[in-house]
Amino acid sequence: MRINVICGIDEAGKGSVLGPMVIAGVMVGDSDECEGLGLMDSKLLSKKRREELYDTINATFVTAVRVIDAKEIDHMRIELKMGMNTIVATAHASVIDELGAQTAFVDACDVNAGRYGETVGCLLRTPATIISEHKADTRFPVVSAASIVAKVTRDRIIDSLREEYGGIGSGYPSDKITIDFLESWIVENGRAPVIARHSWRTVSDISARLSQSSLFDF
């Protein structure tokens, strides 16, 4: 008899204008294995606690991670005409396939959670039961575990990018440091850096505004 293996899937950086999106999966034999570890949505944990749990999760369970950088996201959006929900669903499915889980709990990124689950299911190479719910990272510890792995992985990548590029902030459009960095880079170099998602409206709006300002300088 096959053991019914379960995985939780979540991502970090979907809405970021700088840096990658990271998709992580954590597989367990039974959901009870996650009990007692203090798992919760990564956003509700301190950085120190996330790091501690990251080490525990990787030492205890089978994990899988996929990193999609800004250039690849732009390629999928511009050349392949894929929306972000489809990009996320495709990545979720690839991680589920890699883990080989029979049941996957996913944090739905579509307003219609059931529809999102069906989309992920159709993208799988091997059939699996998909449980798709909003805020799954707060409801299911195995998804909380995946959110922690995704968040810590992305944070480490962003830290590396800061060492290379300087003050880039969190990478999100709501972060003034990120926007200031983008504006300065575009002024100095004529276009956004390779770590930026050029297909994002944030980038095009900044470029258009700076171009308009330049016209008034003459």
MARBA-3410 file (N, C-alpha, C, O; in Angstrom, 1 decimal):
218
0.8,-1.2,0.0,0.0,0.0,0.0,0.9,1.3,0.0,1.8,1.3,0.8 ~ 0.6,2.2,-0.9,1.3,3.5,-0.9,1.0,4.4,0.3,-0.1,4.4,0.7 ~ 2.0,5.0,0.8,1.8,5.9,1.9,1.3,7.2,1.3,1.8,7.7,0.3 ~ 0.3,7.8,1.9,-0.3,9.0,1.4,0.5,10.2,1.9,0.4,10.6,3.0 ~ 1.3,10.7,1.0,2.2,11.8,1.3,1.5,13.1,1.0,0.8,13.2,0.0
1.7,14.1,1.9,1.1,15.4,1.8,2.1,16.5,1.7,3.2,16.4,2.3 ~ 1.8,17.5,0.9,2.8,18.6,0.8,2.0,19.9,0.9,0.8,20.0,0.6 ~ 2.7,20.9,1.4,2.2,22.3,1.4,3.0,23.1,0.5,4.2,22.9,0.4 ~ 2.4,24.0,-0.3,3.0,24.8,-1.3,2.7,26.3,-1.0,1.6,26.7,-0.8 ~ 3.7,27.1,-1.1,3.5,28.6,-1.0,4.6,29.3,-1.7,5.7,28.7,-2.0
4.5,30.6,-1.9,5.5,31.4,-2.6,5.7,32.7,-1.9,4.9,33.1,-1.0 ~ 6.9,33.3,-2.2,7.2,34.6,-1.6,7.7,35.4,-2.8,8.4,34.9,-3.7 ~ 7.4,36.7,-2.8,7.8,37.6,-3.8,7.0,37.7,-5.1,7.5,38.2,-6.1 ~ 5.8,37.3,-5.0,4.9,37.3,-6.2,4.8,38.8,-6.7,4.8,39.1,-7.9 ~ 4.5,39.7,-5.8,4.3,41.1,-6.1,5.5,42.0,-6.1,5.3,43.2,-6.3
6.6,41.5,-5.9,7.8,42.3,-5.9,8.2,42.8,-7.3,8.0,42.1,-8.3 ~ 8.8,44.0,-7.3,9.2,44.5,-8.6,10.7,44.3,-8.8,11.2,44.3,-9.9 ~ 11.4,43.9,-7.7,12.8,43.6,-7.7,13.0,42.2,-7.2,12.4,41.8,-6.2 ~ 13.9,41.5,-7.8,14.3,40.1,-7.3,13.3,39.1,-7.7,12.4,39.3,-8.5 ~ 13.6,37.8,-7.3,12.9,36.7,-7.7,11.6,36.4,-7.0,11.3,37.0,-5.9
10.8,35.5,-7.6,9.7,34.9,-6.8,10.2,33.5,-6.5,10.8,32.8,-7.3 ~ 10.0,33.1,-5.2,10.4,31.8,-4.7,9.2,30.9,-4.4,8.4,31.4,-3.6 ~ 9.2,29.7,-4.9,8.1,28.8,-4.6,8.7,27.6,-3.8,9.7,27.1,-4.2 ~ 8.1,27.3,-2.7,8.6,26.2,-1.9,7.6,25.2,-1.6,6.4,25.5,-1.5 ~ 8.0,24.0,-1.4,7.1,22.9,-1.0,7.7,22.1,0.1,8.9,21.9,0.1
6.9,21.7,1.0,7.3,20.8,2.2,6.5,19.6,2.2,5.2,19.7,2.2 ~ 7.1,18.4,2.2,6.3,17.2,2.2,6.4,16.4,3.5,7.5,16.3,4.1 ~ 5.3,15.9,4.0,5.2,15.1,5.2,4.4,13.9,4.9,3.6,13.8,4.0 ~ 4.6,12.9,5.8,3.8,11.7,5.7,2.4,11.8,6.2,1.4,11.2,5.7 ~ 2.3,12.7,7.2,1.0,13.0,7.8,1.0,14.4,8.4,2.0,14.9,8.8
-0.1,15.1,8.3,-0.2,16.5,8.7,0.1,16.6,10.2,0.6,17.7,10.7 ~ -0.1,15.6,11.0,0.2,15.6,12.4,1.7,15.8,12.7,2.1,16.3,13.8 ~ 2.6,15.5,11.7,4.0,15.7,11.9,4.4,17.1,12.1,5.5,17.4,12.6 ~ 3.5,18.0,11.7,3.9,19.5,11.8,3.4,20.0,13.1,3.9,21.2,13.5 ~ 2.7,19.3,13.9,2.2,19.8,15.1,3.3,20.0,16.1,4.2,19.2,16.2
3.2,21.0,17.0,4.1,21.2,18.0,5.4,22.0,17.6,6.3,22.2,18.5 ~ 5.6,22.3,16.4,6.8,23.0,15.9,6.6,24.5,16.0,7.6,25.2,15.8 ~ 5.4,25.0,16.2,5.2,26.4,16.3,5.2,27.1,14.9,5.5,28.2,14.7 ~ 4.7,26.3,13.9,4.7,26.8,12.5,3.5,27.8,12.4,2.4,27.5,12.9 ~ 3.7,28.8,11.7,2.7,29.8,11.3,3.1,30.6,10.1,4.3,30.5,9.6
2.2,31.4,9.6,2.5,32.2,8.4,3.8,32.9,8.6,4.0,33.6,9.7 ~ 4.7,32.8,7.7,6.1,33.4,7.8,6.0,34.9,8.1,6.9,35.4,8.8 ~ 5.0,35.6,7.6,4.9,37.1,7.8,4.7,37.4,9.3,4.9,38.6,9.7 ~ 4.2,36.4,10.1,3.9,36.7,11.5,5.0,36.3,12.4,4.9,36.5,13.6 ~ 6.2,35.9,11.8,7.3,35.5,12.6,8.5,36.5,12.5,8.6,37.2,11.4
9.3,36.6,13.5,10.5,37.5,13.4,11.5,36.8,12.4,11.4,35.6,12.2 ~ 12.4,37.6,11.9,13.4,37.0,11.0,14.2,35.9,11.7,14.5,34.9,11.2 ~ 14.6,36.1,13.0,15.3,35.1,13.8,14.5,33.8,13.9,15.1,32.7,13.7 ~ 13.2,34.0,14.2,12.4,32.8,14.4,12.2,32.0,13.0,12.2,30.8,13.0 ~ 12.1,32.8,12.0,11.9,32.2,10.6,13.2,31.4,10.3,13.1,30.2,9.8
14.3,31.9,10.6,15.6,31.2,10.3,15.7,29.9,11.1,16.1,28.9,10.6 ~ 15.3,30.0,12.4,15.3,28.8,13.2,14.4,27.7,12.7,14.8,26.6,12.6 ~ 13.2,28.1,12.3,12.2,27.1,11.8,12.7,26.6,10.4,12.4,25.5,10.1 ~ 13.3,27.5,9.7,13.8,27.1,8.3,14.7,25.9,8.5,14.7,24.9,7.8 ~ 15.7,26.0,9.5,16.6,24.9,9.7,15.9,23.7,10.2,16.3,22.6,9.8
14.9,23.8,11.1,14.2,22.7,11.6,13.4,22.0,10.5,13.4,20.8,10.4 ~ 12.8,22.8,9.7,11.9,22.2,8.6,12.8,21.4,7.6,12.5,20.3,7.2 ~ 14.0,22.0,7.2,14.8,21.3,6.2,15.5,20.1,6.8,15.8,19.1,6.1 ~ 15.7,20.1,8.1,16.3,18.9,8.8,15.3,17.8,9.0,15.7,16.6,9.2 ~ 14.0,18.2,9.1,13.0,17.2,9.4,12.2,16.6,8.3,11.8,15.5,8.2
12.0,17.5,7.2,11.1,17.1,6.1,11.8,17.2,4.8,12.9,17.8,4.7 ~ 11.2,16.6,3.8,11.6,16.7,2.4,11.1,18.1,1.9,9.9,18.4,2.0 ~ 12.0,18.9,1.3,11.6,20.2,0.8,12.0,20.3,-0.7,12.9,19.6,-1.2 ~ 11.4,21.2,-1.4,11.7,21.5,-2.8,11.5,23.0,-3.0,10.6,23.6,-2.5 ~ 12.4,23.6,-3.7,12.3,25.1,-4.0,12.6,25.4,-5.4,13.4,24.8,-6.1
11.8,26.3,-5.9,12.0,26.8,-7.3,12.2,28.3,-7.2,11.3,29.0,-6.7 ~ 13.2,28.8,-7.8,13.5,30.3,-7.9,13.3,30.8,-9.3,13.9,30.3,-10.2 ~ 12.4,31.7,-9.5,12.1,32.3,-10.8,12.6,33.8,-10.7,11.9,34.6,-10.1 ~ 13.6,34.1,-11.5,14.2,35.4,-11.4,13.4,36.4,-12.2,12.5,36.0,-13.0 ~ 13.7,37.7,-12.1,13.0,38.7,-12.8,13.0,38.5,-14.3,12.0,38.8,-15.0
14.1,38.2,-14.8,14.2,38.0,-16.3,13.3,36.9,-16.8,12.6,37.0,-17.8 ~ 13.2,35.8,-16.0,12.3,34.7,-16.4,10.9,35.1,-16.3,10.0,34.7,-17.2 ~ 10.5,35.8,-15.3,9.2,36.3,-15.1,8.8,37.2,-16.3,7.7,37.1,-16.9 ~ 9.7,38.1,-16.7,9.4,39.0,-17.8,9.2,38.2,-19.1,8.3,38.5,-19.9 ~ 10.0,37.1,-19.3,9.9,36.3,-20.5,8.5,35.6,-20.5,7.9,35.6,-21.6
8.1,35.1,-19.4,6.8,34.5,-19.4,5.6,35.4,-19.6,4.7,35.1,-20.2 ~ 5.8,36.6,-19.0,4.7,37.6,-19.1,4.7,38.2,-20.5,3.6,38.4,-21.1 ~ 5.8,38.5,-21.1,5.9,39.3,-22.4,5.9,38.3,-23.6,5.1,38.5,-24.5 ~ 6.8,37.3,-23.6,6.9,36.4,-24.7,5.8,35.3,-24.7,5.3,35.0,-25.8 ~ 5.6,34.8,-23.5,4.6,33.7,-23.5,3.2,34.1,-23.1,2.2,33.3,-23.1
3.0,35.4,-22.9,1.7,36.0,-22.6,1.0,35.4,-21.4,-0.2,35.2,-21.4 ~ 1.8,35.0,-20.4,1.2,34.4,-19.2,0.9,35.5,-18.1,1.7,36.4,-17.9 ~ -0.2,35.3,-17.5,-0.6,36.2,-16.3,0.2,35.6,-15.1,0.6,34.5,-15.1 ~ 0.3,36.5,-14.0,1.0,36.0,-12.8,0.3,34.8,-12.2,1.0,34.0,-11.7 ~ -1.0,34.8,-12.2,-1.7,33.6,-11.5,-1.3,32.3,-12.3,-1.1,31.3,-11.6
-1.2,32.4,-13.6,-0.8,31.2,-14.3,0.7,30.8,-14.1,1.0,29.7,-14.0 ~ 1.5,31.9,-14.0,2.9,31.6,-13.7,3.1,30.9,-12.3,3.8,30.0,-12.2 ~ 2.3,31.5,-11.3,2.4,30.9,-10.0,1.9,29.4,-10.0,2.5,28.5,-9.4 ~ 0.7,29.2,-10.7,0.1,27.9,-10.7,1.1,26.9,-11.4,1.2,25.8,-10.9 ~ 1.7,27.3,-12.4,2.7,26.4,-13.1,3.9,26.1,-12.2,4.3,24.9,-12.2
4.3,27.1,-11.5,5.4,26.8,-10.5,5.0,25.9,-9.4,5.7,25.0,-8.9 ~ 3.7,26.2,-8.9,3.2,25.3,-7.8,3.1,23.9,-8.3,3.5,22.9,-7.6 ~ 2.7,23.7,-9.5,2.5,22.3,-10.0,3.9,21.6,-10.2,4.0,20.5,-9.9 ~ 4.9,22.4,-10.6,6.2,21.8,-10.8,6.8,21.3,-9.5,7.5,20.3,-9.5 ~ 6.6,22.1,-8.4,7.1,21.7,-7.1,6.4,20.5,-6.6,7.0,19.6,-6.0
5.0,20.4,-6.8,4.3,19.3,-6.4,4.8,18.0,-7.1,4.9,17.0,-6.5 ~ 5.0,18.2,-8.4,5.5,17.0,-9.2,6.9,16.6,-8.7,7.2,15.4,-8.6 ~ 7.7,17.6,-8.4,9.1,17.2,-7.9,9.0,16.5,-6.6,9.8,15.5,-6.4 ~ 8.1,16.8,-5.7,7.9,16.2,-4.4,7.2,14.8,-4.6,7.5,13.9,-3.8 ~ 6.4,14.7,-5.6,5.7,13.4,-5.8,4.6,13.2,-4.7,4.2,12.1,-4.4
4.0,14.3,-4.2,2.9,14.2,-3.2,1.6,13.7,-3.8,1.4,14.0,-5.0 ~ 0.8,13.0,-3.1,-0.5,12.6,-3.5,-1.6,13.6,-3.2,-2.6,13.7,-3.9 ~ -1.3,14.4,-2.2,-2.2,15.5,-1.8,-1.4,16.7,-1.5,-0.4,16.7,-0.8 ~ -1.9,17.8,-2.1,-1.1,19.1,-2.0,-2.1,20.2,-1.5,-3.2,20.4,-2.0 ~ -1.7,20.9,-0.4,-2.4,22.0,0.1,-1.7,23.3,-0.5,-0.5,23.5,-0.3
-2.4,24.1,-1.2,-1.8,25.3,-1.8,-2.5,26.5,-1.4,-3.7,26.5,-1.1 ~ -1.7,27.6,-1.3,-2.3,28.9,-0.9,-2.8,29.6,-2.2,-2.0,30.0,-3.1 ~ -4.1,29.6,-2.4,-4.7,30.1,-3.7,-4.3,31.6,-3.9,-4.5,32.4,-3.1 ~ -3.9,31.9,-5.2,-3.6,33.3,-5.5,-4.6,33.8,-6.5,-4.5,35.0,-6.9 ~ -5.6,33.0,-6.7,-6.8,33.5,-7.5,-7.9,33.9,-6.6,-8.0,33.3,-5.5
-8.8,34.8,-7.0,-9.9,35.2,-6.1,-10.8,34.0,-5.9,-11.5,33.9,-4.9 ~ -10.8,33.1,-6.9,-11.6,31.9,-6.9,-10.7,30.7,-6.5,-10.0,30.2,-7.4 ~ -10.7,30.3,-5.2,-9.8,29.3,-4.8,-10.0,28.0,-5.5,-9.0,27.3,-5.8 ~ -11.3,27.6,-5.7,-11.5,26.3,-6.3,-11.0,26.3,-7.8,-10.4,25.3,-8.2 ~ -11.2,27.4,-8.5,-10.7,27.5,-9.9,-9.2,27.4,-9.9,-8.6,26.7,-10.8
-8.5,28.0,-8.9,-7.1,28.0,-8.8,-6.6,26.5,-8.6,-5.6,26.1,-9.3 ~ -7.3,25.8,-7.7,-6.9,24.4,-7.5,-7.1,23.6,-8.8,-6.2,22.7,-9.0 ~ -8.1,23.8,-9.5,-8.3,23.1,-10.8,-7.2,23.4,-11.8,-6.7,22.5,-12.5 ~ -6.8,24.7,-11.8,-5.7,25.1,-12.7,-4.4,24.3,-12.4,-3.7,23.8,-13.2 ~ -4.1,24.3,-11.1,-2.8,23.6,-10.7,-2.9,22.1,-11.0,-2.0,21.5,-11.5
-4.1,21.5,-10.7,-4.3,20.1,-11.0,-4.1,19.8,-12.5,-3.5,18.7,-12.8 ~ -4.5,20.7,-13.4,-4.4,20.4,-14.8,-3.0,20.5,-15.3,-2.6,20.0,-16.3 ~ -2.1,21.2,-14.5,-0.7,21.4,-14.9,0.2,20.3,-14.4,1.4,20.3,-14.7 ~ -0.3,19.4,-13.6,0.5,18.4,-13.0,0.8,17.3,-14.0,0.0,17.0,-14.9 ~ 2.0,16.7,-13.9,2.4,15.6,-14.8,1.8,14.3,-14.2,1.4,13.4,-15.0
1.7,14.2,-12.9,1.1,13.1,-12.2,0.0,13.6,-11.4,0.1,14.5,-10.6 ~ -1.2,12.9,-11.5,-2.4,13.4,-10.8,-2.2,13.4,-9.3,-1.6,12.5,-8.7 ~ -2.8,14.4,-8.7,-2.8,14.5,-7.2,-4.0,15.3,-6.8,-4.6,16.0,-7.6 ~ -4.4,15.1,-5.5,-5.5,15.9,-5.0,-5.0,17.2,-4.6,-4.1,17.3,-3.8 ~ -5.7,18.3,-5.0,-5.3,19.6,-4.7,-6.3,20.3,-3.8,-7.5,20.4,-4.1
-5.8,20.7,-2.6,-6.7,21.5,-1.7,-6.2,22.9,-1.8,-5.2,23.3,-1.3 ~ -7.1,23.7,-2.4,-6.7,25.1,-2.6,-7.6,26.0,-1.8,-8.8,26.0,-1.9 ~ -7.0,26.8,-0.9,-7.7,27.7,-0.1,-7.0,29.0,0.1,-5.7,29.1,0.0 ~ -7.7,30.1,0.3,-7.1,31.4,0.6,-6.6,31.3,2.0,-7.2,30.7,2.9 ~ -5.5,32.0,2.3,-4.8,32.1,3.6,-4.5,30.7,4.1,-4.6,30.4,5.3
-4.2,29.8,3.2,-3.8,28.4,3.6,-2.6,28.4,4.5,-2.4,27.5,5.3 ~ -1.7,29.5,4.3,-0.5,29.5,5.2,-0.8,29.8,6.6,0.0,29.6,7.5 ~ -2.1,30.3,6.9,-2.5,30.5,8.3,-3.3,29.3,8.8,-3.6,29.2,10.0 ~ -3.8,28.5,7.9,-4.8,27.4,8.3,-4.1,26.1,8.4,-4.5,25.2,9.2 ~ -3.1,25.8,7.6,-2.5,24.5,7.5,-1.0,24.6,7.8,-0.3,25.3,7.1
-0.6,24.0,8.9,0.9,24.0,9.3,1.8,23.6,8.2,2.9,24.2,8.1 ~ 1.4,22.7,7.3,2.4,22.2,6.3,2.5,23.4,5.2,3.6,23.5,4.6 ~ 1.5,24.2,5.0,1.7,25.3,4.1,2.4,26.4,4.9,3.2,27.2,4.2 ~ 2.2,26.6,6.2,3.0,27.5,6.9,4.5,27.2,6.8,5.4,28.1,6.6 ~ 4.8,25.9,6.8,6.2,25.5,6.7,6.8,25.9,5.3,7.9,26.4,5.2
6.0,25.7,4.3,6.4,26.1,2.9,6.6,27.6,2.8,7.5,28.1,2.2 ~ 5.7,28.4,3.5,5.8,29.8,3.4,7.1,30.3,4.1,7.7,31.2,3.7 ~ 7.5,29.6,5.2,8.8,29.9,5.9,10.0,29.6,5.0,10.9,30.4,4.9 ~ 10.0,28.5,4.3,11.1,28.1,3.4,11.2,29.1,2.3,12.3,29.5,1.9 ~ 10.0,29.5,1.7,10.0,30.4,0.6,10.5,31.8,1.0,11.3,32.4,0.3
10.0,32.2,2.1,10.4,33.6,2.6,11.9,33.7,3.0,12.5,34.6,2.6 ~ 12.4,32.7,3.7,13.8,32.7,4.1,14.7,32.6,2.9,15.7,33.3,2.8 ~ 14.3,31.8,1.9,15.1,31.6,0.7,15.2,33.0,0.0,16.2,33.4,-0.5 ~ 14.0,33.6,-0.2,14.0,34.9,-0.9,14.7,36.0,-0.2,15.4,36.7,-0.8 ~ 14.5,36.0,1.1,15.2,37.0,1.9,16.7,36.9,1.8,17.4,37.9,1.7
17.2,35.7,1.7,18.7,35.5,1.6,19.1,36.0,0.2,20.2,36.5,0.1 ~ 18.3,35.8,-0.8,18.7,36.2,-2.2,18.7,37.8,-2.2,19.6,38.4,-2.8 ~ 17.7,38.4,-1.6,17.6,39.8,-1.5,18.8,40.4,-0.8,19.3,41.4,-1.2 ~ 19.2,39.7,0.3,20.4,40.2,1.0,21.6,40.2,0.1,22.5,41.1,0.2 ~ 21.7,39.1,-0.7,22.9,39.0,-1.6,22.8,40.1,-2.7,23.8,40.7,-3.1
21.6,40.5,-3.1,21.4,41.5,-4.1,21.8,42.9,-3.5,22.3,43.8,-4.2 ~ 21.5,43.1,-2.2,21.9,44.3,-1.5,23.4,44.5,-1.5,23.9,45.6,-1.7 ~ 24.1,43.4,-1.3,25.5,43.4,-1.3,26.1,43.9,-2.6,27.1,44.5,-2.7 ~ 25.4,43.5,-3.7,25.8,43.8,-5.0,25.4,45.2,-5.5,26.1,45.9,-6.2 ~ 24.1,45.5,-5.2,23.5,46.8,-5.7,23.4,47.9,-4.7,23.1,49.0,-5.1
23.6,47.6,-3.4,23.4,48.6,-2.4,22.0,48.6,-1.9,21.3,47.6,-1.8 ~ 21.5,49.8,-1.5,20.2,49.9,-0.8,19.0,49.7,-1.8,18.6,50.7,-2.4 ~ 18.5,48.5,-1.9,17.4,48.2,-2.8,16.1,48.1,-2.0,15.0,47.9,-2.6 ~ 16.1,48.1,-0.7,14.9,47.9,0.1,14.4,46.5,0.0,15.2,45.5,-0.2 ~ 13.1,46.3,0.2,12.5,45.0,0.2,12.3,44.4,-1.2,12.1,43.2,-1.3
12.3,45.3,-2.2,12.0,44.9,-3.5,10.5,45.1,-3.9,10.2,44.9,-5.1 ~ 9.7,45.5,-2.9,8.3,45.7,-3.2,7.9,47.1,-3.6,8.6,48.1,-3.1 ~ 6.9,47.3,-4.5,6.6,48.7,-5.0,6.1,49.6,-3.8,6.2,50.8,-4.0 ~ 5.7,49.1,-2.7,5.2,49.9,-1.6,6.4,50.4,-0.8,6.2,51.3,0.1 ~ 7.6,50.0,-1.1,8.8,50.4,-0.3,9.5,51.6,-1.0,9.9,51.5,-2.1
9.6,52.7,-0.3,10.1,53.9,-0.8,11.6,53.7,-1.2,12.1,54.3,-2.2 ~ 12.3,52.9,-0.4,13.7,52.7,-0.7,13.9,52.0,-2.0,14.8,52.3,-2.8 ~ 13.0,51.0,-2.3,13.0,50.3,-3.6,12.7,51.3,-4.7,13.4,51.2,-5.8 ~ 11.7,52.1,-4.6,11.3,53.1,-5.6,12.5,54.1,-5.9,12.8,54.4,-7.0 ~ 13.1,54.6,-4.8,14.2,55.5,-4.9,15.4,54.9,-5.7,16.0,55.5,-6.5
15.6,53.6,-5.3,16.7,52.9,-6.0,16.4,52.8,-7.5,17.3,53.0,-8.3 ~ 15.2,52.4,-7.8,14.8,52.2,-9.2,15.0,53.6,-10.0,15.5,53.6,-11.1 ~ 14.5,54.6,-9.4,14.5,55.9,-10.0,16.0,56.3,-10.3,16.3,56.8,-11.4 ~ 16.8,56.2,-9.3,18.2,56.5,-9.4,18.9,55.7,-10.5,19.7,56.2,-11.3 ~ 18.6,54.4,-10.5,19.3,53.5,-11.5,18.9,53.9,-12.9,19.7,53.9,-13.8
17.6,54.1,-13.1,17.1,54.5,-14.4,17.7,55.8,-14.9,18.0,55.9,-16.1 ~ 17.8,56.8,-14.0,18.4,58.1,-14.4,19.8,57.9,-14.8,20.2,58.4,-15.8 ~ 20.6,57.0,-14.1,22.0,56.9,-14.4,22.3,55.9,-15.5,23.3,56.1,-16.2 ~ 21.4,55.0,-15.8,21.7,53.9,-16.8,20.7,53.9,-17.9,20.9,53.2,-18.9 ~ 19.6,54.7,-17.9,18.7,54.7,-19.0,17.6,53.6,-19.0,16.7,53.7,-19.8
17.8,52.6,-18.1,16.8,51.6,-18.0,16.9,50.9,-16.7,17.9,51.1,-16.0 ~ 15.9,50.1,-16.3,15.9,49.4,-15.0,17.0,48.4,-15.0,17.3,47.9,-16.1 ~ 17.4,48.0,-13.8,18.5,47.0,-13.7,17.9,45.6,-14.1,16.7,45.4,-14.1 ~ 18.8,44.6,-14.3,18.4,43.3,-14.7,17.6,42.6,-13.5,16.9,41.6,-13.8 ~ 17.8,43.0,-12.3,17.1,42.4,-11.2,15.6,42.9,-11.1,14.9,42.5,-10.2
15.3,43.9,-11.9,13.9,44.4,-11.9,13.0,43.7,-12.9,13.5,43.2,-13.9 ~ 11.7,43.6,-12.6,10.8,43.0,-13.5,10.3,44.1,-14.5,9.5,45.0,-14.2 ~ 10.9,44.2,-15.7,10.6,45.2,-16.6,9.2,45.2,-17.1,8.7,46.2,-17.6 ~ 8.5,44.1,-17.0,7.1,44.0,-17.4,6.2,44.6,-16.3,4.9,44.6,-16.6 ~ 6.7,45.0,-15.2,5.9,45.5,-14.1,5.5,47.0,-14.5,6.3,47.7,-15.0
4.3,47.4,-14.2,3.8,48.7,-14.4,4.6,49.7,-13.6,4.8,50.9,-14.0 ~ 5.1,49.3,-12.4,5.9,50.2,-11.6,7.1,50.7,-12.4,7.4,51.9,-12.3 ~ 7.8,49.8,-13.1,9.0,50.2,-13.9,8.6,51.1,-15.0,9.2,52.1,-15.3 ~ 7.5,50.8,-15.8,7.1,51.6,-16.9,6.7,53.0,-16.5,6.9,54.0,-17.1 ~ 6.0,53.0,-15.3,5.5,54.3,-14.8,6.7,55.2,-14.4,6.7,56.4,-14.7
7.7,54.6,-13.7,8.8,55.4,-13.4,9.6,55.9,-14.6,10.0,57.1,-14.7 ~ 9.8,55.0,-15.6,10.5,55.4,-16.8,9.8,56.5,-17.5,10.4,57.4,-18.0 ~ 8.4,56.4,-17.6,7.6,57.4,-18.3,7.7,58.7,-17.6,7.8,59.8,-18.2 ~ 7.6,58.7,-16.3,7.7,59.9,-15.5,9.0,60.6,-15.6,9.1,61.8,-15.8 ~ 10.1,59.8,-15.6,11.4,60.4,-15.7,11.7,60.9,-17.1,12.4,62.0,-17.3
11.1,60.2,-18.1,11.3,60.7,-19.5,10.5,62.0,-19.7,11.0,62.9,-20.3 ~ 9.4,62.1,-19.1,8.6,63.4,-19.2,9.3,64.5,-18.5,9.3,65.6,-19.0 ~ 9.9,64.2,-17.3,10.7,65.3,-16.6,11.8,65.7,-17.4,12.2,66.9,-17.4 ~ 12.5,64.8,-18.1,13.6,65.2,-19.0,13.2,66.1,-20.1,14.0,67.0,-20.4 ~ 12.0,65.9,-20.6,11.6,66.8,-21.7,11.4,68.2,-21.2,11.7,69.2,-22.0
11.0,68.4,-20.0,10.8,69.7,-19.4,12.1,70.4,-19.1,12.1,71.6,-18.9 ~ 13.2,69.7,-19.1,14.5,70.2,-18.8,15.0,71.1,-20.0,15.9,71.9,-19.8 ~ 14.4,70.8,-21.2,14.9,71.5,-22.4,14.2,72.8,-22.6,14.5,73.5,-23.6
END
